[in-house]
Amino acid sequence: MLLRAWRSSIPAEPARHASGGKWDAWAALQGQVAAAIETVEDGHVDEDLREQLISWTLDEAGNVDPDRVDAVAWGISDAGVESFEAQWLAELTAPEPRPFTLREGDLFPVPDPSWRPLADHRLTARPSRMRSPDVGDLPHVRAFKPGPVDVVIDPRFDGILNMLIDELQVVAALWPNQDFDEFALTARSEATFTIAATDPVQQATNVDRVIDAGLASGATVLALPELSTARDVPPMLRDRLERFDDKVRLIVAGSCHEPAGEAWTNTCLGVISDGPDYLRHDKLVPVELRDAGVPRKEAVEAFAHPITIYAAAGVRLAILICRDYLDQGVGRVLDALGVNLILVPAMSDRTDGFATNAHGHVAATQAVSFVVNGPLSWHGDAVVPAAVLAQPIVQSTVVELMPPAATPAVEARTLLVRSLTSR
């Protein structure tokens, strides 16, 4: 309620931008609010504190003062974002969790990452300390602004994602294919194509082998490249996770082209232990290739589907596919909403742009990005790097990965440690 009141009364020239006594008064009240919230158990704002906060928005005559509302809002953002996030998630999950589409102006909590694996490391600067909020935003609370794509928030994985993050130590890149020659383009019209492995039986064997190796590595998150699987793979992976062990794991099951009425999708499903459903992403930005000298476009309609952000306490996870990760408009949406775990299966003959964008997401949201590209070579020319791992740790921000010589191949990396040695 207070944050919505703040958005409706933002002063044209806020006292926080002033100097002298006006700024001093604003800063003192902002600090008072933050201190009050920090003293309560679990950041829970009870009725007494709520009334106190409301009283602090009033001037001596009992009228609402926009500068005081502004100071209270910033104090809530600094110290009370966990309380706001808890209430926000509670509203989304009552009486039962449900995905919903963000509308213009919807408030969205953006907490700083507080994941257990980050605790013992020197981190890059917190996003809330780097970013000068736009008008209508706070360091930890953003108002949704429509962009090139709709955004769906899915809170159904709240508890299981927190368990996953607590155990997130090792990630595994899985490469079932050596060369693009193992795939075939199928023309779907004079100008469009889809891609699939030329030998489905051998491909299934390759995928099965790298999944076994990835699970044996102890990885928490495993990722296959774009277009390396078929629609029967995710159910197999779900069954495999149920039988493997009690550890929470997430497998990004590559992707495949699927018919959708008269159109096609390039769909990636994420399989998570004990999850209520698959995590799903449909590709937004189709690729263009030359087929026997003829330029063709992937048979996917651009921006025909939303981005889904899987929200949990302190976690904002998104799956993208290849060029989605390189699109500036998509990147701005993710950064504005504080997405801090980005998983990307890709299929490209060039991967240099992935590292560049990974640096940007670390700077914007302290995001962990994991991009796994396949196949390992393109008509005989090696694709370097084959995967990119980004993390918000000083001196170990973006690491470019290459697999062992043998294919099918797996490279498991310890996440969120300085040395990043193979395991």
C-alpha positions as CSV (number, residue, x, y, z in Angstrom):
1,M,0.0,0.0,0.0
2,L,2.8,2.4,1.0
3,L,4.7,1.6,-2.2
4,R,1.7,2.2,-4.4
5,A,1.1,5.5,-2.5
6,W,4.7,6.5,-3.3
7,R,4.2,5.8,-7.0
8,S,1.2,8.1,-7.1
9,S,2.9,11.0,-5.3
10,I,6.5,11.0,-6.6
11,P,7.8,14.6,-6.2
12,A,8.9,16.4,-9.3
13,E,12.1,17.4,-7.6
14,P,12.7,14.8,-4.9
15,A,14.5,15.9,-1.7
16,R,17.0,13.1,-2.2
17,H,18.3,15.1,-5.2
18,A,18.6,18.3,-3.1
19,S,21.4,19.4,-0.8
20,G,21.7,20.9,2.6
21,G,19.0,20.7,5.2
22,K,16.4,19.3,2.8
23,W,18.5,16.3,1.9
24,D,19.6,15.8,5.5
25,A,15.9,15.5,6.6
26,W,15.2,13.1,3.8
27,A,18.2,10.9,4.6
28,A,17.4,10.9,8.3
29,L,13.9,9.7,7.8
30,Q,15.0,7.1,5.2
31,G,17.5,5.8,7.7
32,Q,14.9,5.8,10.5
33,V,12.6,3.7,8.4
34,A,15.3,1.2,7.5
35,A,16.4,0.9,11.1
36,A,12.9,0.2,12.3
37,I,12.3,-2.5,9.7
38,E,15.7,-4.1,10.4
39,T,14.8,-4.6,14.1
40,V,11.7,-6.7,13.5
41,E,11.8,-10.5,13.3
42,D,12.2,-11.9,9.8
43,G,11.5,-8.4,8.3
44,H,7.8,-9.0,9.0
45,V,5.8,-5.7,9.0
46,D,3.1,-6.1,11.6
47,E,0.2,-3.7,12.1
48,D,1.9,-1.5,14.7
49,L,4.9,-1.0,12.4
50,R,2.6,-0.4,9.4
51,E,0.9,2.4,11.3
52,Q,4.2,3.8,12.3
53,L,5.4,3.9,8.7
54,I,2.2,5.6,7.6
55,S,2.6,8.2,10.3
56,W,6.0,9.0,9.1
57,T,4.6,10.0,5.7
58,L,2.7,12.9,7.3
59,D,3.9,16.5,7.9
60,E,3.3,18.4,11.2
61,A,-0.2,19.4,10.0
62,G,-1.1,15.8,9.4
63,N,-1.0,16.0,5.6
64,V,0.7,13.6,3.3
65,D,4.1,15.0,2.4
66,P,5.5,13.6,-0.9
67,D,9.1,13.9,0.2
68,R,8.4,12.0,3.4
69,V,6.5,9.4,1.4
70,D,9.6,9.2,-0.8
71,A,11.9,8.7,2.1
72,V,9.7,6.0,3.7
73,A,9.6,4.2,0.3
74,W,13.3,4.2,0.0
75,G,13.7,3.0,3.5
76,I,11.3,0.1,2.8
77,S,13.3,-0.7,-0.4
78,D,16.6,-0.8,1.5
79,A,15.5,-2.8,4.5
80,G,12.1,-4.2,3.8
81,V,12.4,-5.8,0.4
82,E,12.3,-9.3,1.9
83,S,9.1,-8.5,3.7
84,F,7.6,-7.1,0.5
85,E,8.8,-10.1,-1.5
86,A,7.3,-12.5,1.0
87,Q,4.0,-10.8,0.9
88,W,4.2,-10.6,-2.9
89,L,4.8,-14.3,-3.2
90,A,2.1,-15.1,-0.6
91,E,-0.4,-13.2,-2.7
92,L,0.7,-15.1,-5.8
93,T,0.4,-18.5,-4.1
94,A,-2.9,-18.1,-2.3
95,P,-5.1,-20.0,-2.4
96,E,-2.8,-21.9,-4.8
97,P,0.2,-20.9,-6.9
98,R,-0.6,-19.6,-10.3
99,P,1.3,-18.0,-13.2
100,F,0.2,-14.5,-14.2
101,T,1.1,-11.9,-16.8
102,L,2.7,-8.7,-15.6
103,R,0.7,-5.6,-16.5
104,E,2.1,-2.1,-16.9
105,G,2.8,-0.5,-13.5
106,D,2.7,-3.8,-11.5
107,L,5.3,-3.7,-8.7
108,F,7.9,-6.3,-8.7
109,P,10.5,-7.0,-5.9
110,V,14.1,-7.2,-6.9
111,P,16.1,-8.3,-3.9
112,D,19.9,-8.6,-4.0
113,P,21.0,-12.2,-4.3
114,S,21.6,-13.8,-1.0
115,W,22.3,-17.4,-2.1
116,R,24.3,-19.6,0.3
117,P,27.1,-20.4,-2.3
118,L,27.8,-16.7,-2.7
119,A,28.4,-16.1,1.0
120,D,32.1,-16.7,1.2
121,H,33.2,-14.8,-1.9
122,R,34.1,-11.3,-2.8
123,L,31.2,-10.2,-5.1
124,T,30.8,-7.7,-7.8
125,A,28.9,-4.5,-6.8
126,R,25.3,-5.0,-5.8
127,P,22.8,-3.9,-8.5
128,S,21.0,-1.7,-6.0
129,R,24.2,0.2,-5.4
130,M,25.0,0.6,-9.1
131,R,21.8,1.4,-10.7
132,S,20.1,4.8,-10.5
133,P,16.5,3.9,-10.5
134,D,14.2,5.1,-13.2
135,V,11.3,7.4,-12.2
136,G,8.7,5.2,-10.5
137,D,11.3,2.6,-9.5
138,L,13.2,2.0,-6.3
139,P,16.5,0.2,-5.9
140,H,14.7,-3.0,-4.9
141,V,11.2,-2.5,-6.3
142,R,10.5,-2.0,-10.0
143,A,7.3,-1.0,-11.8
144,F,6.8,-3.1,-14.9
145,K,7.2,-1.3,-18.2
146,P,6.1,-3.2,-21.3
147,G,8.8,-4.1,-23.7
148,P,9.1,-6.3,-26.9
149,V,7.8,-9.4,-25.1
150,D,5.1,-10.2,-22.6
151,V,6.4,-11.4,-19.2
152,V,4.8,-14.2,-17.2
153,I,5.6,-14.7,-13.5
154,D,5.4,-18.3,-12.3
155,P,5.7,-18.8,-8.5
156,R,4.8,-22.5,-8.5
157,F,8.5,-23.6,-8.1
158,D,9.2,-21.3,-5.1
159,G,10.3,-24.0,-2.5
160,I,12.0,-26.3,-4.9
161,L,14.0,-23.4,-6.5
162,N,15.3,-22.4,-3.1
163,M,16.4,-25.9,-2.4
164,L,18.2,-25.9,-5.8
165,I,20.0,-22.7,-5.2
166,D,21.1,-23.8,-1.7
167,E,22.8,-26.8,-3.4
168,L,24.1,-25.0,-6.5
169,Q,27.8,-25.8,-6.5
170,V,28.4,-27.6,-9.8
171,V,27.0,-27.1,-13.3
172,A,27.6,-29.4,-16.2
173,A,27.6,-28.6,-19.9
174,L,26.6,-31.6,-22.0
175,W,27.6,-32.0,-25.7
176,P,26.1,-35.0,-27.5
177,N,27.4,-33.9,-30.9
178,Q,30.7,-33.1,-32.5
179,D,29.7,-31.4,-35.8
180,F,26.8,-29.6,-37.4
181,D,27.0,-32.3,-40.2
182,E,25.1,-34.6,-37.7
183,F,22.0,-32.4,-38.2
184,A,19.7,-31.8,-41.2
185,L,17.7,-28.8,-42.3
186,T,14.2,-29.5,-43.4
187,A,12.5,-26.9,-45.6
188,R,9.0,-26.0,-44.3
189,S,8.4,-23.4,-47.0
190,E,10.4,-21.7,-49.6
191,A,11.9,-19.5,-46.9
192,T,11.8,-21.4,-43.6
193,F,13.4,-24.5,-42.1
194,T,13.5,-26.7,-39.0
195,I,16.5,-28.7,-37.8
196,A,16.8,-32.2,-36.3
197,A,19.5,-34.8,-35.9
198,T,19.9,-37.0,-39.0
199,D,20.1,-40.2,-36.9
200,P,17.5,-40.0,-34.1
201,V,18.5,-43.4,-32.6
202,Q,22.2,-42.5,-32.4
203,Q,21.2,-39.0,-31.0
204,A,19.1,-40.6,-28.3
205,T,22.1,-42.8,-27.3
206,N,24.4,-39.8,-27.3
207,V,22.0,-37.8,-25.1
208,D,21.6,-40.7,-22.7
209,R,25.4,-41.1,-22.3
210,V,26.0,-37.4,-21.5
211,I,23.1,-37.3,-19.1
212,D,24.6,-40.3,-17.2
213,A,28.0,-38.6,-17.1
214,G,26.5,-35.3,-16.0
215,L,24.5,-36.8,-13.1
216,A,27.6,-38.8,-12.1
217,S,29.6,-35.5,-11.9
218,G,27.4,-34.3,-9.0
219,A,26.1,-31.3,-11.0
220,T,23.1,-29.5,-9.7
221,V,22.3,-27.9,-13.1
222,L,22.9,-29.7,-16.3
223,A,22.3,-28.2,-19.8
224,L,22.1,-29.7,-23.3
225,P,22.5,-27.5,-26.4
226,E,19.7,-26.2,-28.5
227,L,17.9,-28.6,-30.9
228,S,19.8,-31.6,-29.5
229,T,16.8,-33.4,-28.2
230,A,13.3,-34.6,-29.2
231,R,9.9,-34.3,-27.5
232,D,10.3,-37.7,-25.8
233,V,13.4,-36.6,-23.9
234,P,11.9,-34.5,-21.0
235,P,9.7,-37.3,-19.7
236,M,12.6,-39.7,-19.8
237,L,14.7,-37.2,-17.8
238,R,12.0,-36.7,-15.3
239,D,11.8,-40.4,-14.7
240,R,15.6,-40.5,-14.5
241,L,15.7,-37.8,-11.8
242,E,13.0,-39.6,-9.8
243,R,15.1,-42.7,-9.7
244,F,18.6,-41.2,-9.4
245,D,18.8,-39.8,-5.9
246,D,17.2,-37.3,-3.4
247,K,19.3,-34.3,-4.5
248,V,17.4,-31.5,-6.2
249,R,18.6,-31.1,-9.8
250,L,17.6,-29.1,-12.9
251,I,18.2,-30.4,-16.4
252,V,17.8,-27.9,-19.3
253,A,16.7,-30.4,-21.9
254,G,18.1,-28.7,-25.0
255,S,15.2,-27.9,-27.3
256,C,13.4,-29.2,-30.4
257,H,11.3,-27.9,-33.2
258,E,7.6,-28.8,-32.7
259,P,4.6,-28.2,-34.9
260,A,2.0,-25.9,-33.4
261,G,-1.0,-25.8,-35.7
262,E,0.2,-24.3,-38.9
263,A,3.3,-22.8,-37.2
264,W,6.3,-24.2,-35.4
265,T,8.0,-23.6,-32.1
266,N,11.5,-24.1,-30.9
267,T,10.7,-25.3,-27.4
268,C,13.0,-25.9,-24.4
269,L,11.8,-27.7,-21.3
270,G,13.5,-27.7,-18.0
271,V,13.1,-30.8,-15.8
272,I,13.5,-30.2,-12.1
273,S,13.3,-32.8,-9.3
274,D,9.9,-33.0,-7.7
275,G,8.7,-29.9,-9.7
276,P,5.0,-29.4,-10.3
277,D,5.6,-29.1,-14.0
278,Y,8.2,-28.5,-16.6
279,L,9.9,-25.1,-16.9
280,R,9.2,-24.0,-20.5
281,H,10.5,-21.5,-22.9
282,D,9.6,-21.0,-26.6
283,K,12.3,-19.3,-28.7
284,L,11.7,-15.6,-29.4
285,V,14.4,-14.7,-32.0
286,P,14.6,-17.0,-35.0
287,V,18.0,-17.6,-36.7
288,E,18.7,-17.2,-40.4
289,L,21.0,-19.7,-42.3
290,R,21.9,-20.6,-45.8
291,D,20.6,-24.0,-47.0
292,A,22.5,-25.1,-50.2
293,G,23.2,-21.4,-50.9
294,V,19.5,-20.4,-50.3
295,P,18.9,-18.0,-47.4
296,R,16.2,-19.5,-45.1
297,K,14.8,-18.4,-41.7
298,E,14.0,-20.7,-38.8
299,A,10.3,-21.6,-38.9
300,V,9.5,-19.7,-35.7
301,E,7.5,-16.5,-35.4
302,A,9.5,-13.8,-33.7
303,F,8.2,-12.7,-30.2
304,A,5.1,-14.9,-30.5
305,H,5.5,-16.2,-26.9
306,P,6.1,-14.6,-23.5
307,I,9.2,-14.9,-21.3
308,T,8.5,-16.8,-18.1
309,I,10.3,-15.8,-15.0
310,Y,10.3,-18.4,-12.3
311,A,10.2,-16.6,-9.0
312,A,11.2,-17.7,-5.6
313,A,12.6,-15.9,-2.5
314,G,15.7,-14.2,-3.9
315,V,15.7,-16.1,-7.1
316,R,14.5,-15.0,-10.6
317,L,15.2,-17.7,-13.1
318,A,14.7,-17.5,-16.9
319,I,15.4,-19.9,-19.7
320,L,16.3,-18.4,-23.1
321,I,17.3,-20.0,-26.4
322,C,20.4,-18.9,-28.3
323,R,19.7,-15.5,-30.0
324,D,17.1,-14.6,-27.3
325,Y,20.1,-14.1,-25.0
326,L,21.7,-11.7,-27.6
327,D,18.6,-9.6,-28.1
328,Q,19.0,-6.2,-26.5
329,G,15.3,-5.7,-25.8
330,V,15.1,-9.1,-24.1
331,G,18.2,-8.3,-22.1
332,R,16.7,-5.0,-20.9
333,V,13.5,-6.8,-19.7
334,L,15.6,-9.4,-17.7
335,D,17.8,-6.7,-16.1
336,A,14.8,-4.5,-15.2
337,L,13.1,-7.4,-13.4
338,G,16.3,-8.5,-11.6
339,V,16.6,-11.9,-13.3
340,N,19.6,-13.5,-11.7
341,L,19.8,-17.0,-13.0
342,I,19.8,-17.4,-16.8
343,L,20.1,-20.8,-18.5
344,V,20.6,-20.8,-22.3
345,P,20.9,-23.8,-24.7
346,A,22.3,-22.5,-28.0
347,M,23.2,-23.7,-31.5
348,S,25.5,-21.3,-33.3
349,D,28.7,-21.2,-35.3
350,R,29.8,-18.1,-33.3
351,T,29.7,-17.7,-29.5
352,D,31.7,-14.5,-28.8
353,G,28.6,-12.5,-28.2
354,F,27.5,-14.7,-25.3
355,A,30.4,-13.8,-23.2
356,T,29.9,-10.1,-23.8
357,N,26.2,-10.2,-22.8
358,A,27.1,-12.4,-19.8
359,H,29.3,-9.6,-18.5
360,G,26.4,-7.1,-18.9
361,H,24.0,-9.3,-16.9
362,V,26.5,-9.7,-14.1
363,A,26.9,-5.9,-13.9
364,A,23.1,-5.3,-14.0
365,T,21.8,-8.0,-11.7
366,Q,24.7,-10.1,-10.4
367,A,23.2,-12.8,-12.6
368,V,24.6,-16.3,-13.0
369,S,24.4,-17.1,-16.7
370,F,25.1,-20.6,-18.2
371,V,25.2,-20.9,-22.0
372,V,25.8,-24.3,-23.6
373,N,26.4,-24.2,-27.3
374,G,26.4,-27.1,-29.7
375,P,27.6,-28.8,-31.7
376,L,31.3,-28.5,-31.0
377,S,32.2,-27.7,-34.6
378,W,30.5,-26.3,-37.7
379,H,31.4,-28.1,-40.9
380,G,34.8,-28.9,-39.3
381,D,35.6,-25.6,-37.8
382,A,35.7,-25.6,-34.0
383,V,33.3,-23.2,-32.2
384,V,35.1,-21.5,-29.4
385,P,34.1,-21.2,-26.6
386,A,31.6,-24.1,-26.5
387,A,30.0,-22.8,-23.3
388,V,30.0,-19.7,-21.1
389,L,29.7,-19.5,-17.4
390,A,29.2,-16.1,-15.7
391,Q,29.0,-15.5,-12.0
392,P,29.2,-12.3,-9.8
393,I,32.6,-13.0,-8.3
394,V,35.4,-10.5,-8.6
395,Q,38.3,-11.8,-10.9
396,S,36.2,-14.9,-11.9
397,T,33.3,-13.2,-13.6
398,V,33.0,-14.9,-17.0
399,V,34.7,-18.2,-17.9
400,E,34.8,-19.7,-21.4
401,L,34.6,-23.5,-21.4
402,M,35.8,-26.1,-23.8
403,P,35.1,-29.9,-23.5
404,P,37.4,-32.9,-23.3
405,A,38.5,-34.2,-26.7
406,A,36.1,-37.1,-26.8
407,T,32.5,-36.8,-28.0
408,P,29.8,-37.2,-26.6
409,A,31.4,-34.9,-24.0
410,V,30.6,-33.5,-20.6
411,E,32.4,-30.6,-18.8
412,A,31.4,-30.2,-15.1
413,R,32.6,-27.0,-13.4
414,T,32.6,-26.0,-9.8
415,L,30.5,-22.9,-9.6
416,L,31.1,-19.8,-7.4
417,V,34.7,-20.5,-6.4
418,R,37.8,-18.6,-7.5
419,S,39.7,-21.4,-9.2
420,L,36.8,-22.9,-11.3
421,T,38.7,-26.2,-11.6
422,S,37.2,-29.2,-13.5
423,R,35.6,-31.9,-11.4
